[in-house]
Amino acid sequence: MFYEGPPTANGTPGTHHVEARAFKDVFPRFRTMQGYRVPRRAGWDCHGLPVELAVERELGLDGKPDLERIGIAEFNAHCRRSVQRYVGEFEAVTTRMGYWIDLSTAYWTMSPEYVESVWWALKRIFEDGLLTEDYRVTPYCPRDQTTLSEHEVAQGYESVEDPSVFARLPLEGELAGHTGVELLVWTTTPWTLVANTAVAVHPDVEYLVLRADAGTFVVAEPRAADVLGEAEVLARVRGRDLDGLRYRRPFDLVEIPDAHRVLLADYVSTTDGTGLVHLAPAFGADDLEACRAHGLPVVNPVGADGRFTDVDLVGGMFFKDADRVLVEDLARRDLLLRHDRFEHAYPHCWRCHTPLMYYAQPSWYIRTTAIGEALRRENDATNWYPGHVKHGRFGDWLAGNVDWALSRSRYWGTPLPLWRCERGHLTAVGSRAELGERTGRDLGDLDPHRPFVDEIAFDCPSCGEPAIRVPDVIDAWFDSGSMPFAQLGYPHLPGSAAELARSYPADYICEAIDQTRGWFYTLMAVGTLLFDRSSYRNVVCLGHIVAADGRKMSKHLGNVLDPMALMEEHGADALRWFMLCSGSPWSPRRIGHEPLREIVRKVLLTCWNTAAFFNRYAALSWDAGEPTEQRPVLDRWVLAESHRVIAEVTERLEDYDTAGAGRALAEFVDELSNWYVRRSRQRFWDGDPNALRTLHETLDVLTRLLAPFVPFLAEEIWQCSVRPGAPEAPESVHLADWPRPATELVDEALMSRVDTERRLVEAGRAARRDAGVPVRQPLGRALISPDLPDELRADLAEELNVREVATLDSAGEVLAVTVRPDFRALGRRFGSRTQQVAAAIGAREPAELAAELREAGSAEVRPNGTTERITADDVRISQVPRSGWVVRTQQEVTVALDTAITPQLRLAGLAREVIRFVQDCRKRDGLEITDRIALHWQAGGETRQAVRAHATEIAAAVLAVEITEAEATEHTDPELGLGVRLAVR
């Protein structure tokens, strides 16, 4: 079962949407091919602050007052249209990229049926005693004038520079016999000092009364040196001894009765600051709790818009703008010890980027702290990809879990389904039908949004007084977290209960890593609250896609890449392959045109050209070929490799590792094209049925494996290459079964031998480069170690262009080996006998001694009739190729090439150059690869000798049915002194 995380379609889709959608597509495709039924229903997230802000900008509104002037009904109508405006663009991207999902039955979180399901959920939570109203300090956006949940706050931190202020608060009376003592408090929010109500100290911490140049201060002992440096200690007191002391507050701008005293709090820390904490209960959760416990008032001089109310000095100022004015006033009144600036991460609204306040006000909370243990249990049972998220980013989030601030003082959202009478009785409503029963009206056609639902009132079932709706809407994240059941209209729509039983929980979900504190959290929280079980079993967390310059894509930076334009230029499959297979999907990745071009060039075109090559020759008649075990070694090897790749790709995908699966596929595509097809080209030209059947079988497997990754290329190859040779094949590769590895074909020994051959080829080519001998120039002999079977040895000879391949029995055949004593090392071991041991080393045959040291790690020598053992550290071994040889050892193989070029080899090399030139001429003349030709040529010198001597070989290579020496100047090669003319026959 797969759940689609619903995007909000109030803006055009970006390239990052392709990343998530590619991952949402690849695994359902894979599981479908394995035989599972995987429903895939699209969805659209419709509610919430992002939509409201977009509409406000569109209508030129500046906050709530403007919005309420046009009316909630009109504003919400604009919101409804806004979230539908770009659905077409999202559907176009979805279709263009090949994301298979049912768009025709997409759920909308604003639909009445969806809203009713959410109402049902909230009623259940309310009846369980987990939905409560409380007066708390919560994150609050003054621009949007609404609270935010902690998971929303986590998405909006920005780096800012704020004031770091050490304020002086003079004590009233004496402390430990000293007068003129001041409490020293540290804050990075000077604006909150206007509402200072108390100072908290830790009861068990030792505090010092210190005399410094600037005055006499109280500071916690662990912080004294950092805060004041060198200072005289006048007294030591415990925090509890400061309890109740009164001080002069920093600002006398608002009335705060019976306040401004020291109180005790266990949460006070001495890791930073001064160990004395300034308390403003309207702006801090700990502050509010501590002041409430001591019966102190809560005074809030900042309005809902984030501006100070009618107070002196800062009245009407935005709270962050007031910092400068207040700090200057503290300095003027000599209440400022120190003022610095420091950079830190400060919470901002994740949508409008306004600095947040922690602001005391009534709000509705879901008591997620009450299910903390259950959430941790469900997290432990969930498979996270990458695994470290489980007990890292997500586990840490759950460890610090706080109650969910659910209500929003906004307009476009699911209305909180609570009605309250004047006596405070609350009634939760779970559907429009239930609301109709309470009002005695048919409300089946009611739009369950504001303002229509606000107009519905009924008699309180507890007291009979009129009950009206609590005016808030809910956090839109609760909407999206409810999608497993709300998309079904559960429990109200017929059949929804049975469908939920079949589809809950999801086997797989996927979104970007920031959703650990968004959709991933709300899905788990809502599911656990209602069903005591998380909504998903496996979750893939994706890294973010950034521009080629490593920066976040932004219109003002000019580095935004439009996904449709990318797909039109490079193809949807290239973009999908990048998202799925290029680098670690868990990490940020840079996308640009060059990486996509490379994917097309190295993977997609290579695969397509292999299929196109097959199509050219498959057009010729070919039969079933021989049984697999009787086919040539390269056929058996490529089939073995294809079935090994089936097992590897399957294992990778079952572990949600698309990058590993992609690497295996890309390597196999390269092996298929650049080894099997290239080494078997002559067989295809000859119409060898074994080669054709083998390549067809391999393309069948490869196309199925590629289908979830690159559906368009896979389908084209299936139709053009696979189906014509297999009438029984399904109509589409996407209707085909996932291949199963045939273990009997996976010949490990054969694959190992071919791997050795390929490493020998690489070493041989490197040896040619070392000697400056081109590959087209045949050589007489190659000696190899380790050896190969005869069939592969012949294949290696052709690949290295040598006349003979033989076994390299010993290095002495091609290397001049010398072994010299290391007198310093010998002296440490043998002392006065060093010269005798050195002479014994010199008496051994050098190549034999070097081989023994290399294989056994030590060797025996006989100085003056005695026996001693030496090691490689006792000698210096050098190896120099003998004259006429070049030797290369790498990747545990050795190739030695005899570089002597005889006249016969010289002519054979020229014949190879003639073949190259004629093949180029065929391309220039636009000949088909199967066209037969008559070749007319003229040349002199060695080239003439070469063509005459190798005419048969040249004719076969260039498909010439006749080759005639005659005047020919249509194509010429001055270096070869060759002219040719081609005629199609």
Phi, psi and omega in degrees: 000135182236137174249134176270122173286118191285127172280160173264118187267045177258016175205165182289146179292146180249176181298328180296334176294328179294322179302305182298320183289329175296316179289329177290339183268321192295318184284320172300321176299314181301312182292325177297317178294335177281356176107002179276152171270120185236091176297139180226100183250128179286165178206158181230125177275124193245332189265171165114173185299320179304320180293315181300316181297320179297319180290321177302315179297318182298321183268358180072031180269149181238075175089186188301317182302316178296319183297315183289340177291324179278343177100142183296321183298313180293318180299313181292330175296320175297320179297318180299315179293324183299317184285351176260350190295321187252013178301321179302318179294319178296319179294325179295315177296318180301314181290316184297324182274357177078027177280111182278106177207148184280102178277340185287336180244029183302142175272150178237127183291351178264357182292148180305321181294321179294314181300319180297323177296319178295320176301316179302315181298315182293325176296317178301314182295322178296315181293334176280000179078018185254000176245109188225157175260140180208157175262106185222164171274122182228158173300137189216133177262113182289335178289316181268351177054053178208156176284164174231151175279162182298326180288336172285319179300321183298341182267000189235020180288137177228148180281124181224166174250121183238162176288145172243110193241130170253108184259147181258127179239100185297132176284149172272128179081200185262161170222118180054038177081008183244138177255169179068024180275141181236139170284139180246117180241151181243138177210151173253006178232072183304333181299334180284346180295337177301326182257020179304131184239331182199172172235130181257141173230159178275131186298332187257358180277143175275130179248145181251142167263114190241137174256119177239178181300327185276347181152194180246126191227156171256122180219145176298139184305317181295342184256354190300311184296318182293325186275315187246347183070222179289124179206153181275129178276116180266328181198160175235132179220154173277155180304321182296338179285346179268351185304128176091350180298142180257152182219166177271125186289158185290326180225141179248060187254336178227154181279123177227093186290149173050048183231195174064061175219165180275135175228168185259140179209128183289341183281351182299130184251156175243022178278338175209181180067216184243356186085002172239129188247124175286132184248127172231093193299339178283349189231015178204134183295314178294321179301314182296316181296316181294317181291321176300317182297336181253013175068026180270151183285160174248111182244129183238106180271008182248130180283175182296339180271007178082008180252145177296142178286195187287077177237158178294159172074309186235012181304131180083355182275145172295142193303320180288329180289339183285343183307311185299315182296317183290321178295318178298322180292320176301316180296319181298326182265013177059037176248018180239115177278315183206145179224117179237174172242140176216150183263133178204172178273124182239139183289133175235160175299129187290350179248313184261354174067021175282139174302135181274155170249152164264116201225127181280126177192162177287142180203163179261135185234142166265126186280071179293340176297336181286342179246022183303317180296319179295322178296318179293323176298314181293324177296319179298331182273358184262141175267118181255139176232111005284156188296332185292345180294327187306306182254007175259256185304313182282318179299320177297322179297316179293325180297328179260021185303133174239168178300145185278113175287102192270322191278151178226133178276063185228201194231310186263094180185175175292120181296139175297122189273053179238133176244140184227138175265175183295337178277359176090003177291137181250141176231125176265138182243133185254000179190166175293326179297316178296320178297321178296320178298322182285334180261347184074024181233157174275107182249025181297335180257009181294132169285113186280045177237167171289148001268001189294318181288335178296334185279353183271124176230158177208169179285131180302127180294343181272322187228352180085353178287156178299135177247129178243159185288138169299126196286353186287158164255177184252163174304126182297339177294333175293323175304305185292328177289346180266000189299332180303323180255327184291331177296340180265355186070023182292142358262013191278323185281141179302136178085353184291326181294316179295320180295321178295320179299326179283330193250001184243133357273173177288145172282335188206132168224165184201134172201182179288162187300332181292347179282358173302329179252014178237252187296320180300318180291312185292325175300312181293319183294311182296316179299319180289322178300318188267322188239003182056033180203137179297159183276357184209155180257320183232136183221130177255127180253120185262145171286170183273150175268126179240169181290170182299334179275005178085357181264158176300140179293131183210140180297321183287342175272349178071024183244019179283134177249121180285127184296323180295319179295320178299317182289327177293324183280318188247347183096146180295324182296323178296317179293319177298315181298319178301311183297321187273328195235351185266104178076181181286123180291348181278343186254159174300140181229143181267127179249143178195179183292322184296314177301324179289321177298321181294321178298315178300314185291314189273329186249299190290313180293323178300316179295314182296317181296325176296315178295319180296322177299315178299317183299323181300318186266336177291342177296335175284158181290139177208144182260191187289345183076183182275164173304152187306315185293345180259000182279164179301163188299321181294325177296313180296325180293312185292327176291321177298316180295321181296322180281334171294319180294324175305310182297317183292314181295320178299313180299318180296313182292325177292342175258016177058036181250083180289327181295316178295319177296319180296320178298315180298319180292316181297319179296320181291320177302317179296316179297317181298314184284308191270357173237297186295306184294315181297319181286341183254012188302318181299325179294322177292319178301327181275359180071031181299116182297329178296316180295315181296315180296319181296316181292324177297314180298321181291319177295325176301310179296311184298318182297320177296318181294326181280340190306315180292337183272308185233078190296331183284311178298317181300318181293320180295316179294322179300315183287322187271331188244321188271308186297320181301332180263003181215082183304334182278356183294148178303160183299328180224149175299332181281357171253002182274161177281152173293134183293148176249136182291133175269101187299331181291342179271343183277086182272097184298321181296317178297315180298324179293320180293319178293324176299318177298317179301316182294325176289326175294322177299313180299318179294321179294319177295321177296322178296319176300316179297321179299323183270352182071030181253118181294157183295328183290345180275111179297148174239165188280320190207146171230134173253135187231153171212126002284172183279168178231158172298161186304318184297318179284331178295320177295320178296319179295320179300317179294319182293321180273354180058055176235152182284331185214141172240128179226170182278137174275098185288322180209153181297335182296340180297324187235353182238136171273111186258133173235142177233114181247140178296143171262097190296329179293316180293318180295322181298321180294329184269319191246353175056240185292344182268009185303314182298322179294317179294320179298320179295323179293324176297317180294338180280342180281150175292123191302313183295320180295317180295318179297319180295319180295318178296321181291321186275320186258342181088348177205167180211159184259135173230160185233086176280119177053044175081355177264168181245128176227153176248132178246162177240175180297338179286346183269355184222168173238118184254132174231146180229126180232128179304141176291160182302131179089004179235150170231134186236136176225127175242124177199153179049040174067023173227158179228136175232130174242126182248132172279110189269006178291127182251108179281166177304322179296319178293325179299314180295321178297322177294320177295324177298321177297320179294324177297317178300315179302315183295316181294320178299320176298321180294322176303315180296317181296327180277357177074027181286148172288156185294338182262358183295133174268149186226162164256130184250119174253136185216157171214142182196171176227177173060218183295327180297319179297318178297319183296316181294318180296318183288331187239030183301318181297314180297318181294315181300317181295320185289326185255011179058047178264123178277343172211147181224119191230134175276114183201170180298128183206114181230012181297318175232135181227151174232102184301323182296321179277342187066041189235137171234142181221158172222134184247138176227130182286136179243000000 
